Amino acid sequence: MIENNVFYTRTMAKVYVNQGDLKNAERIYKYLLAQEPGQRDLVEALSEIETQRVGKSPDKLLALFDQWIGLLLMHRNVKKLLEFKQLLKNGR
């Protein structure tokens, strides 16, 4: 956790983003935006952090898990169809 706002710089925020510490990066960007309202690069940086946070939401993970299970089931069905095809071929 950051205690001293002397370290609240764009560079430090970028370091936190690169480390995946979006919470501290967001805190710095909000502080800087309060000091320099209307700075487009700060607004864009905050927007990017929000986008990254949404991308890691449990709903997205649940959707990916659901898709993964669906693909596993399809794979199993394809294997069964191929085995059945082989049985038919051998039965002739």
C-alpha positions in Angstrom: 0.0 0.0 0.0 1.3 3.5 -0.9 1.5 5.8 2.1 3.3 8.8 0.7 1.8 10.7 -2.3 5.3 11.8 -3.3 5.5 8.5 -5.2 2.1 9.2 -7.0 3.5 9.6 -10.5 2.5 8.4 -13.9 5.6 6.2 -14.0 4.8 4.6 -10.6 1.2 4.0 -11.8 2.5 2.3 -14.9 4.8 0.1 -12.8 1.8 -1.0 -10.8 -0.2 -1.8 -13.9 2.7 -3.8 -15.3 2.9 -5.7 -12.0 -0.9 -6.4 -12.2 -1.6 -4.2 -9.1 -4.5 -2.4 -10.6 -5.8 -1.2 -7.3 -2.7 0.9 -6.5 -2.4 2.1 -10.1 -6.0 3.3 -10.0 -5.4 5.1 -6.8 -2.5 7.0 -8.2 -4.3 7.9 -11.5 -7.3 9.2 -9.5 -5.0 11.3 -7.3 -3.2 12.7 -10.3 -6.5 13.4 -12.1 -7.6 15.3 -9.0 -4.4 17.4 -9.2 -4.7 17.9 -13.0 -8.3 17.7 -14.0 -9.1 17.0 -17.6 -5.8 15.3 -18.4 -6.8 13.0 -21.3 -4.0 10.5 -20.8 -5.0 10.0 -17.1 -8.6 9.5 -18.1 -7.6 6.9 -20.7 -5.3 5.1 -18.2 -8.2 4.9 -15.7 -10.4 3.6 -18.5 -7.9 0.9 -19.4 -7.7 -0.2 -15.8 -11.5 -0.5 -15.7 -11.4 -2.6 -18.9 -8.8 -4.9 -17.4 -10.8 -5.3 -14.2 -14.0 -6.2 -16.1 -12.0 -8.7 -18.2 -11.2 -10.6 -15.0 -14.7 -10.6 -13.6 -16.2 -13.9 -12.3 -19.0 -13.8 -14.9 -16.4 -13.9 -17.7 -14.6 -16.8 -16.0 -17.9 -18.6 -15.6 -18.7 -18.1 -19.3 -15.2 -19.4 -20.3 -15.7 -22.5 -18.0 -19.1 -23.1 -19.5 -17.6 -22.9 -23.0 -14.8 -25.3 -22.0 -17.2 -27.9 -20.7 -19.2 -27.6 -23.9 -16.1 -28.2 -26.0 -15.2 -31.2 -23.8 -18.6 -32.7 -24.4 -18.4 -32.1 -28.2 -14.9 -33.8 -28.2 -16.3 -36.8 -26.4 -19.2 -37.0 -28.9 -16.8 -36.8 -31.9 -14.7 -39.6 -30.4 -17.8 -41.8 -30.0 -18.9 -41.0 -33.6 -15.4 -41.9 -34.9 -15.5 -45.2 -32.9 -18.9 -45.9 -34.4 -17.7 -45.2 -37.9 -14.8 -47.6 -37.3 -17.2 -50.3 -36.1 -19.4 -49.9 -39.2 -16.3 -50.0 -41.4 -15.1 -53.1 -39.8 -18.5 -54.8 -39.9 -18.7 -54.8 -43.7 
